[in-house]
Amino acid sequence: MNQTTFNLDLAPLTSALQDTPLAAWAEALPQTLALRLAPDSHGDLPAWLAAIDALPHIRARQIDLNAPCIRIGAPDEINADTREQIEAALRQLHPWRKGPFDVFGIHIDTEWRSDWKWDRIVRHLAPLAGRRVLDVGSGNGYFALRMIGAGAALVVAIDPMRLFLMQFEALRRFHDTGRACVLPLGIEDFPERSETFDTVFSMGVLYHRRSPLDHLYQLREALRPGGELVLETLVIPGGTGQVLVPEGRYARMRNVWFIPTVAELERWLARCGLRDIRCVDESPTTLEEQRSTDWMQFESLARSLDPADPTRTVEGYPAPRRAVLIARRP
Ligand SMILES: Nc1ncnc2c1ncn2[C@@H]1O[C@H](C[S@+](CC[C@H]([NH3+])C(=O)[O-])CC(=O)[O-])[C@@H](O)[C@H]1O
């Protein structure tokens, strides 16, 4: 395996973006990613690459990217030894946070029931069929695959955590639509103004940004005029003008900066020039939706809530609740 470029097949992406303002950026991606994926760039990278290398080269015949539990291959497509080999390699890529997936009958029970989030969102979207999509903070590409399942023409998914790219690439060993890619990049590595995408998703990212309005502004600038922004983030109950800035950790997470109310978030979106702003869902995160599993054995939400009062975090803040807002770039 060529560890420097990690065999990321960027040709479909470069070709899909060739007539857009992102053409030059896409052309330069091999050099950008060579640095990001250099063998010494992350201590675990060699082990992850070895895990992917240990996967057999098989193409799944039965694939369903539209199912809540994304299905790549049916159990009867492989024998028991091959299944064992695949499962052992996929487990080397622990922790699996976003999913679930079913790979030739191996059920990857991820920390999150990401299918529940998708259900809350998808029915409110402009239909994704034929659209060019950007997913910022994509995790392992679970949602990117669901977007392809919903007919998107192209999904560019970015997430700086290289493990999540490895998980996406491991699954891509068995299927490849050529229409979705996960790139190991943060939003700060993305061109400021591309005006290329029909739909831009930012889910679970805003509260990690120290400058949330700059984040919203950059998301807006990635949209073509008339394009749709889908923003999912932590919120607190309350009205306009209220924002929680945790003193230290929030629900044991270190890098949480701004948690506004829905009304305040709507104002931020409007100030960033977005229109037709609507909150389509607001839900508390439950212990059924985010939990430790066999495929994510670290601590999860349960350990972040006050055992005496689960409506509070261990730090005494309101327990996690998330809102989904949809807006349009005029
Ligand atoms: N600067 C950054 N640029 C891009 N991504 C980032 C950055 N910083 C962190 N991330 C990534 O943003 C993701 C946040 S999780 C949401 C995943 C998915 N969207 C979900 O909705 O389940 C949070 C949650 O669990 O909700 C992580 O994968 C980070 O690596």
The ligand as a MOL file (V3000), in Angstrom:
LIG
                    3D

  0  0  0     0  0            999 V3000
M  V30 BEGIN CTAB
M  V30 COUNTS 30 32 0 0 0
M  V30 BEGIN ATOM
M  V30 1 N -12.5910 22.1880 12.6470 0
M  V30 2 C -13.3670 21.1830 12.3110 0
M  V30 3 N -13.7850 21.0490 11.0370 0
M  V30 4 C -14.5600 19.9980 10.6730 0
M  V30 5 N -14.9530 19.0320 11.5430 0
M  V30 6 C -14.5600 19.1370 12.8070 0
M  V30 7 C -13.7670 20.2040 13.2580 0
M  V30 8 N -13.5210 20.0340 14.5950 0
M  V30 9 C -14.1400 18.8900 14.9530 0
M  V30 10 N -14.7490 18.3400 13.8730 0
M  V30 11 C -15.4730 17.0760 13.8010 0
M  V30 12 O -16.8100 17.3120 14.0600 0
M  V30 13 C -17.4050 16.0980 14.4930 0
M  V30 14 C -18.3220 16.4020 15.6380 0
M  V30 15 S -19.3630 15.0230 16.0590 0 CHG=1
M  V30 16 C -20.6200 15.1260 14.8460 0
M  V30 17 C -20.4830 14.1190 13.7570 0
M  V30 18 C -21.6390 14.0820 12.7880 0
M  V30 19 N -21.7070 15.2890 11.9590 0 CHG=1
M  V30 20 C -22.9220 13.9160 13.5140 0
M  V30 21 O -23.7720 14.8080 13.4690 0
M  V30 22 O -23.0960 12.8700 14.1370 0 CHG=-1
M  V30 23 C -20.1080 15.6370 17.4920 0
M  V30 24 C -21.2630 14.8280 17.8890 0
M  V30 25 O -21.0560 13.6810 18.3300 0
M  V30 26 O -22.4150 15.2870 17.6890 0 CHG=-1
M  V30 27 C -16.2710 15.1770 14.9160 0
M  V30 28 O -16.2180 14.0860 14.0470 0
M  V30 29 C -15.0500 16.0560 14.8450 0
M  V30 30 O -13.8780 15.3520 14.4650 0
M  V30 END ATOM
M  V30 BEGIN BOND
M  V30 1 1 1 2
M  V30 2 1 2 3
M  V30 3 2 2 7
M  V30 4 2 3 4
M  V30 5 1 4 5
M  V30 6 2 5 6
M  V30 7 1 6 7
M  V30 8 1 6 10
M  V30 9 1 7 8
M  V30 10 2 8 9
M  V30 11 1 9 10
M  V30 12 1 10 11
M  V30 13 1 11 12
M  V30 14 1 11 29
M  V30 15 1 12 13
M  V30 16 1 13 14
M  V30 17 1 13 27
M  V30 18 1 14 15
M  V30 19 1 15 16
M  V30 20 1 15 23
M  V30 21 1 16 17
M  V30 22 1 17 18
M  V30 23 1 18 19
M  V30 24 1 18 20
M  V30 25 2 20 21
M  V30 26 1 20 22
M  V30 27 1 23 24
M  V30 28 2 24 25
M  V30 29 1 24 26
M  V30 30 1 27 28
M  V30 31 1 27 29
M  V30 32 1 29 30
M  V30 END BOND
M  V30 END CTAB
M  END
